[in-house]
Amino acid sequence: MRSILLSPPTSPIHGTAAIPGSKSYTNRGLLMAAQAQGRSRLQHASNSSDIEAMAAALRKLGVSVTEETSRDGTGSSLIVEPPSSGSQPYQGEIDIGPAGTTMRFLTALCAAIPGIDVVLRGSERMHVRPIQELVEALRSLGADIEYLGTLGCPPLRIRSRQQLRGGSVRMDGSVSSQFISALLLTAPLHREPLSIEIAGEQISKSYIDMTFQSVADFGVSLRNDSYRRYSSPEGARFGARQYEVEGDASGASYLWGLAAVSGGSVTVTNVNPRSAQGDIQFPRLLAQMGCTVAEGTRSVTVTGTQKLRGIEADMSNMPDTAQTLAVIAAVAEGSTTITGLSTLRVKETDRIAALHNELAKLGIRSEPGPDFLVVHGGTPHGASIATYEDHRMAMSFAMLGARIDGIAIEEPHVVEKSFPSFWQVIGSFGIGVTETL
């Protein structure tokens, strides 16, 4: 089995790194640019495997997506042009692998393209991840969607005979914000304005905020009535744009975590401290644990401390950094209680169970619950960490390589899903990164 063995740096970490573009914003930008009239440019776009999956799927649907390296060397741009008028709708299969956002967003897009007949399938794990809430909402708007495997999960066959009618739909806000975002991002393709009434409590509000911001950047103003109802205006159409993709705050959390666990200092550039991304608030949790946080115009610096302390944290608005916090908590004094984790059971893996299992390998005790995890800090030792085909498991536990000898990360390629240069970046801070078989 391929692994990466990590060793701590010979001196405290003090460094700066630019973070790649946000996967979430890039996915939203691609989906809207595919519907816009004209040519759009997504600057500083994510180059992750999830984005490659979305781009490849859009190409099958007739969308032109090309990569262009910037002349100033600041990264790549994606040039997107929608299908030409009169082009034949796609008929065939699209395999999106483990890319969950791509599955949800494409389901809504394909359902809204008249004449399409497509099968959306993915990885084995994708075929047990729930999508029923989105499918039922699309069916109520006129979509023809068939489950080809387990009821409520992909793979799906979508046969769109006519334009979706739009109108009103009711959705459970406690299941996945991506289902709601998928509808809002494709609402301009419907005949009538879309109105989504939210039943229950809206989770992951920051991702709804990101969708609203992205849609506004492409020229459409949605209405948010206190996260109880969302609606699109009459005659809404996306316009082609030059779209600047923010740095990925989720990916930045691991670099800030290196500072926290090592007692060093890390500055992450290409981030917006006032971003709509919920994960931009992660440094505030580190401040509660004893770290020092300094914000610049487009940067955030975290400086660690010799003694981290356990905290209580509701992660419902930033679930993608729950694993980051859980691993940092392993070296803190006292216990850390992490709540708001209802969505973690149905991610790339059951993340609560995976954290509990791998923390135990390090000699760290934890208590998992249906939507919470309590981590009792201690003195973790080296271990070989399983990653469960989950990029966030790999990057979270890799942070301990800044402090502990003998941390091995199995199947390290999983980081390509969101942060392909991760191992090179942490190596630049002096952490030993050795590939083993």
C-alpha positions in Angstrom: 0.0 0.0 0.0 1.3 3.4 -0.9 1.8 5.8 2.1 3.5 9.0 2.9 5.7 9.0 6.1 5.9 12.4 7.8 8.6 13.7 10.2 8.6 16.9 12.1 10.7 19.9 11.0 14.0 20.6 12.8 12.9 24.0 13.9 9.5 25.7 14.6 7.4 26.3 11.5 7.4 29.9 10.3 6.2 30.3 6.7 3.8 31.6 4.1 1.8 29.7 1.5 -0.8 30.7 -1.1 -3.9 28.6 -1.1 -5.5 27.2 -4.3 -8.9 28.5 -5.5 -12.0 27.4 -3.7 -13.5 24.1 -5.0 -17.0 25.3 -4.0 -16.8 28.6 -5.8 -15.2 27.0 -8.9 -18.0 24.4 -9.1 -20.6 27.2 -8.8 -18.8 29.3 -11.4 -18.6 26.4 -13.9 -22.3 25.6 -13.5 -23.4 29.2 -14.1 -20.9 29.9 -16.9 -22.3 26.8 -18.7 -25.7 28.5 -18.8 -24.6 32.0 -19.6 -24.7 33.7 -23.0 -21.1 34.2 -24.1 -17.6 33.4 -22.9 -16.7 33.4 -19.2 -13.3 33.2 -17.6 -12.9 31.7 -14.1 -9.6 33.2 -12.8 -7.5 31.3 -10.2 -9.9 28.3 -10.4 -9.4 25.2 -8.4 -7.4 22.5 -10.2 -8.7 19.6 -8.0 -9.9 16.3 -9.3 -13.5 17.3 -8.4 -13.3 20.2 -10.7 -11.8 18.1 -13.4 -14.8 15.8 -13.0 -17.2 18.7 -13.4 -15.4 20.1 -16.4 -15.3 16.7 -18.1 -19.1 16.2 -17.5 -19.9 19.7 -18.9 -17.8 18.9 -22.0 -20.0 15.8 -22.6 -23.0 18.1 -22.4 -21.5 20.3 -25.2 -20.0 23.0 -23.0 -16.5 24.2 -24.0 -14.2 24.2 -20.9 -10.5 25.0 -21.6 -7.6 25.8 -19.2 -5.4 28.8 -19.7 -2.3 29.5 -17.7 -2.1 33.2 -16.7 0.8 35.3 -18.1 1.7 36.6 -14.6 2.2 33.1 -13.2 -0.5 33.5 -10.6 -2.4 30.4 -11.6 -4.8 29.0 -14.2 -8.1 30.2 -15.6 -10.9 28.1 -17.0 -12.5 29.5 -20.1 -16.2 28.4 -20.4 -18.6 28.7 -23.4 -22.1 27.2 -23.4 -23.2 24.9 -26.3 -24.0 26.6 -29.5 -27.7 27.1 -30.3 -29.2 24.2 -32.2 -26.7 21.7 -30.8 -28.1 18.2 -30.0 -28.7 17.5 -26.3 -26.4 14.8 -24.9 -27.6 11.2 -24.8 -25.3 8.7 -22.9 -23.5 8.1 -19.6 -21.5 10.4 -17.4 -19.3 8.9 -14.7 -18.4 11.6 -12.1 -16.4 9.2 -9.7 -16.4 10.4 -6.1 -17.3 14.0 -6.8 -20.4 14.6 -4.7 -21.0 18.3 -5.6 -20.8 17.4 -9.2 -23.4 14.7 -8.9 -25.9 17.1 -7.1 -25.3 20.1 -9.4 -25.4 18.0 -12.6 -28.6 16.3 -11.6 -30.3 19.6 -11.5 -28.7 20.9 -14.7 -29.5 17.8 -16.7 -33.1 17.7 -15.5 -33.4 21.3 -16.9 -32.0 20.7 -20.4 -34.8 19.7 -22.8 -34.1 16.6 -24.9 -31.4 15.1 -22.7 -31.2 11.4 -21.9 -28.4 10.7 -19.6 -27.2 8.3 -16.9 -25.3 9.8 -14.0 -23.2 7.4 -12.1 -20.1 7.6 -9.8 -17.9 5.6 -7.4 -19.1 2.8 -5.2 -19.4 5.2 -2.2 -21.4 7.7 -4.4 -24.0 5.0 -5.0 -24.9 4.9 -1.3 -24.9 8.7 -0.8 -28.5 10.1 -0.5 -29.9 12.3 -3.3 -33.6 11.7 -2.8 -34.5 15.1 -1.5 -33.2 16.7 -4.6 -34.7 14.1 -7.0 -38.2 14.6 -5.4 -37.9 18.4 -5.6 -37.0 18.1 -9.3 -39.8 15.6 -10.0 -42.3 18.1 -8.5 -41.0 20.6 -11.0 -41.6 18.2 -13.9 -38.3 16.2 -14.1 -38.3 12.6 -15.3 -35.6 10.9 -13.1 -35.3 7.1 -12.5 -33.2 5.3 -9.8 -31.1 2.6 -11.4 -29.8 1.1 -8.2 -30.7 1.7 -4.5 -33.8 3.8 -4.0 -32.8 7.4 -3.1 -29.2 7.1 -4.3 -27.3 7.3 -7.7 -26.9 6.1 -10.3 -29.8 8.1 -12.0 -31.3 8.1 -15.4 -32.6 11.6 -16.4 -34.8 12.0 -19.5 -35.8 15.6 -19.9 -38.5 16.0 -22.5 -39.3 19.6 -21.8 -38.3 22.7 -19.9 -38.9 22.4 -16.2 -41.8 24.5 -15.2 -40.4 26.2 -12.1 -42.8 27.4 -9.4 -42.9 26.4 -5.8 -41.2 23.5 -4.1 -40.7 22.5 -0.4 -37.4 21.1 0.7 -36.0 19.8 4.0 -33.2 22.2 5.0 -31.6 19.7 7.4 -30.4 17.2 4.8 -27.9 19.0 2.5 -27.5 22.6 1.4 -26.1 21.3 -1.9 -29.6 20.1 -3.0 -30.9 23.6 -2.5 -27.9 25.3 -4.1 -28.3 22.9 -7.1 -31.9 24.2 -7.7 -31.0 27.9 -7.2 -28.0 27.6 -9.6 -30.2 26.2 -12.4 -33.3 28.3 -11.7 -32.8 30.5 -14.8 -33.4 27.4 -17.0 -37.0 27.0 -15.6 -40.1 28.5 -17.4 -41.2 30.3 -14.3 -39.5 31.9 -11.3 -38.5 29.3 -8.6 -39.5 29.5 -5.0 -38.1 27.1 -2.4 -39.8 26.8 1.0 -37.5 25.4 3.7 -38.9 22.8 6.1 -37.0 22.4 9.4 -33.7 24.1 10.1 -31.4 25.2 7.3 -28.0 23.6 7.9 -24.7 24.8 6.4 -26.0 28.4 5.9 -22.6 29.6 4.8 -22.9 27.4 1.6 -26.2 29.0 0.9 -24.6 32.4 1.3 -21.8 31.3 -1.1 -24.5 30.4 -3.7 -26.2 33.7 -3.3 -22.9 35.6 -3.7 -21.9 33.5 -6.8 -25.3 34.0 -8.4 -25.1 37.8 -7.8 -21.6 37.8 -9.4 -23.2 36.3 -12.6 -25.9 39.0 -12.7 -28.9 37.4 -10.9 -30.4 38.6 -7.6 -32.0 35.9 -5.5 -34.1 36.6 -2.5 -33.4 35.0 0.9 -36.2 35.3 3.5 -34.3 34.5 6.7 -33.3 31.0 5.4 -37.0 30.1 5.4 -37.7 30.7 1.7 -35.5 31.4 -1.4 -36.8 32.7 -4.7 -35.6 33.7 -8.1 -36.8 36.7 -10.1 -38.8 36.8 -13.3 -36.7 36.5 -16.5 -33.5 35.8 -14.6 -30.5 34.9 -16.9 -26.8 34.5 -16.1 -24.5 36.8 -18.0 -20.9 35.8 -19.1 -18.4 37.1 -16.6 -14.7 37.3 -15.7 -15.0 35.7 -12.3 -12.3 35.8 -9.6 -12.3 32.6 -7.6 -11.5 33.1 -3.9 -8.8 31.0 -2.2 -10.2 27.8 -0.5 -10.7 28.4 3.2 -11.3 24.7 3.9 -7.8 23.9 2.5 -6.3 26.8 4.4 -7.5 25.2 7.7 -4.9 22.5 7.5 -2.1 25.1 7.1 -3.4 27.1 10.1 -3.6 23.8 11.9 0.1 23.2 11.3 0.8 26.4 13.3 -1.5 25.3 16.0 -0.1 21.8 16.6 3.6 22.9 16.2 3.6 26.2 18.1 4.8 27.9 15.0 3.4 30.6 12.7 1.7 30.2 9.3 0.4 32.9 7.0 -2.0 31.9 4.3 -2.4 34.3 1.4 -5.1 34.4 -1.4 -7.8 34.2 1.3 -10.5 36.8 2.0 -11.0 37.2 5.8 -14.5 38.5 5.1 -15.5 35.7 2.8 -18.9 34.1 2.7 -17.1 30.7 3.2 -18.0 29.4 6.6 -14.5 27.9 7.0 -12.9 31.3 7.0 -14.1 31.4 10.7 -11.9 28.5 11.6 -9.0 30.6 12.9 -11.4 32.0 15.5 -11.7 28.5 17.0 -7.9 28.3 17.1 -7.9 31.6 19.0 -10.2 30.1 21.6 -7.7 27.2 21.9 -4.9 29.8 22.7 -3.5 30.7 19.3 -3.0 34.2 18.0 -4.8 35.3 14.8 -3.9 38.3 12.6 -5.9 39.3 9.5 -4.5 41.1 6.5 -6.4 42.4 3.4 -6.0 39.1 1.6 -4.3 36.9 4.2 -4.7 35.3 7.7 -1.8 34.4 10.0 -2.1 31.9 12.9 0.6 31.7 15.5 0.5 28.7 17.8 1.0 28.3 21.5 2.8 25.7 23.6 -0.4 24.7 25.4 -3.6 24.4 23.4 -6.8 24.1 25.4 -9.9 22.1 24.6 -13.1 24.0 23.6 -16.7 23.5 22.7 -17.5 24.2 19.0 -20.7 24.0 16.9 -19.5 23.2 13.4 -22.9 23.2 11.7 -21.8 26.2 9.6 -18.3 24.9 8.8 -18.6 21.0 8.7 -15.7 20.6 6.3 -13.3 21.7 9.0 -14.6 19.4 11.8 -11.9 16.9 11.1 -9.3 19.6 11.2 -10.4 20.6 14.7 -10.8 17.0 15.9 -7.1 16.2 15.1 -5.8 19.5 16.6 -7.9 18.6 19.7 -5.8 15.4 20.1 -2.8 17.5 21.3 -4.9 20.0 23.4 -5.3 19.9 27.2 -8.7 18.7 28.3 -11.6 17.7 26.1 -13.0 19.2 22.9 -16.7 18.8 22.2 -17.6 19.2 18.5 -21.3 19.4 17.6 -23.4 20.2 14.5 -22.0 17.2 12.6 -25.2 15.7 11.2 -23.9 15.7 7.6 -20.6 14.0 8.4 -22.1 10.5 8.4 -22.9 10.7 4.7 -19.8 12.4 3.3 -17.0 10.6 1.4 -17.0 8.3 4.4 -18.7 8.2 7.8 -16.4 10.9 9.1 -17.4 10.6 12.7 -16.7 6.9 12.8 -13.4 7.3 10.8 -12.1 10.0 13.2 -12.9 7.8 16.2 -11.1 4.8 14.7 -8.0 6.7 13.6 -7.7 8.8 16.8 -7.7 5.5 18.7 -4.6 4.3 16.7 -2.8 7.4 18.0 -3.7 6.5 21.6 -6.3 9.3 21.8 -9.7 8.6 23.3 -12.9 10.0 21.7 -16.6 9.5 22.1 -18.7 9.5 18.9 -22.4 10.3 18.7 -24.9 10.6 16.0 -24.0 14.3 15.3 -21.2 15.0 17.7 -17.7 13.9 18.7 -15.8 14.4 22.0 -12.0 14.3 21.7 -10.0 13.9 24.9 -6.6 15.5 24.4 -3.4 13.7 25.3 0.0 12.7 23.9 -0.6 11.0 20.6 2.0 8.6 19.2 2.9 7.6 15.6 0.6 5.4 13.6 -0.5 4.5 10.1 -3.6 6.4 9.3 -6.3 5.0 7.0 -7.9 7.7 4.8 -11.1 5.9 3.7 -10.9 7.5 0.2 -11.5 10.8 2.0 -9.2 13.8 1.2 -10.0 15.5 4.5 -9.0 12.5 6.6 -5.5 12.6 4.9 -4.9 16.3 5.3 -6.3 16.5 8.9 -4.1 13.7 10.3 -1.1 15.0 8.3 -1.0 18.1 10.5 0.4 15.9 13.3 3.4 15.3 11.2 4.5 18.8 12.3 4.8 17.5 15.9 5.0 13.7 16.0 7.4 11.2 14.5 6.0 8.2 12.7 2.7 9.5 11.3 2.1 7.6 8.0 -0.8 8.6 5.8 -2.2 5.8 3.6 -3.4 6.3 0.1 -2.1 9.9 0.0 -3.3 10.6 -3.5 -6.8 11.3 -2.1 -5.8 14.9 -1.5 -6.1 15.5 -5.3 -9.8 15.7 -4.7 -9.5 19.3 -3.4 -5.8 20.2 -2.8 -3.4 18.5 -5.3 -0.3 20.4 -4.1 -0.9 19.6 -0.4 2.2 17.4 0.1 4.5 19.9 -1.6 3.1 22.8 0.4 3.5 21.1 3.8 7.0 20.0 2.7 7.9 23.6 2.1 7.4 24.2 5.8 10.2 21.8 6.7 8.1 18.7 7.4 9.7 15.6 6.0 7.5 14.0 3.4 8.7 10.5 2.3 6.7 8.2 0.0 6.8 4.5 0.9 5.3 1.4 -0.5 
